[in-house]
């Protein structure tokens, strides 16, 4: 007697193996049989005739750390067939953080993609272990895998200091990385265009990354530059991972800047070379030519010194404004200038603001907002940062189509929405976000599989399931439709699955997904989300094994 059986469907098992007809039987949270189950009894039978049955998709790059605390239904994910969010990317995370530093971290998170939630931010924990416990207690709809983010590790120890860590500080940070890995994190992430990553030198980072090896962890990085100095930034990432003797994972691989379009092959070449020298290298991407970041990320690092309040005061001083304007238009060696990569204010679109007064700006370029207000676009930029206390998100049009296509189809690429989970209604229906939060996985099928024919269904599903599971180190029981594996399952219509989210109208759920099961529980039925939340924190099996 199965709890659930899915019958008459076509199975894509996630490994890339060609599709075949078969039924899936589920007992409790596990898949217990695959084959002809027509004669078997089940409490619930799902008819998947004409549909594909696949492992639940893994969103490899998210910033849902707080959104799934504030709205556990993770709707933009469930509607697109995602059953797992990987959090704490880009060095941005919610722990470890000691009590005395919490306010600093909260202020900072509020200016980043992760914390633009229109509610007072609270961190009910200090350690990753406590964060995991909190999630387990409040059960989100999707499973969660986490990194230890280098940002909070450094803020916890040193605040927003620009200085290199002293030997004692370094020892303390290493201990925190170890503690987080012990708690079940699978890797350490860094974001070297963000603070405090931008203040962190490669030697310090490599020392921290050395702590990952005993846990089969890897170093995953939003590298220091994805535009004019990307080759140097890749060298640095390779050096750090090699020095620490761990695999390197490059986050949202891309080439930014209109004048750099067409150079992704050089990036692949460099990564291939690194791999040929004996290290493991992989990457993820989102299938769009625009990125999303905070408006504050367009500022040179010195502007943020001392935190958000200091920034706001600094931006009121004409001398500082002049200096920033000059640095943005000419660039600073060693620093990635989003303004130049986007080709100016015309390529920077306001996605979300916090105050009612500036809501009109959402969906408009900084140029357009400036024209509406009869002001210089730089003054608009400064004004928005001041009025919103830097809590502004922007969509930046920085990448080329051909490069993006090549990354998407590369056999090593898995997919991540690089977003926090959002919703069409309620607290997390925020502004005009990047469509990737809602559309990433649907778009792979509608555009790259059906329209362009650049990926097969089998390969697209592999890149969403068994491949990321392997990278995360959890492939022994997740990411494949197989007996004994956890029943994270999606049933979708191969003809209909499609993203509806556009830049103009981004808050639209993906269509064509009929059923989603998370740990054997039905989270989406007949295309509608249920009220079931059955996600778990999925921990590093290496740590779990050691403890057992
Ligand atoms: Zn990033």
Boltz pocket constraint, residues with backbone or C-beta under 6 A from the ligand:
constraints:
  - pocket:
      binder: B
      contacts: [[A, 89], [A, 90], [A, 191], [A, 222], [A, 251], [A, 252]]
      max_distance: 6.0
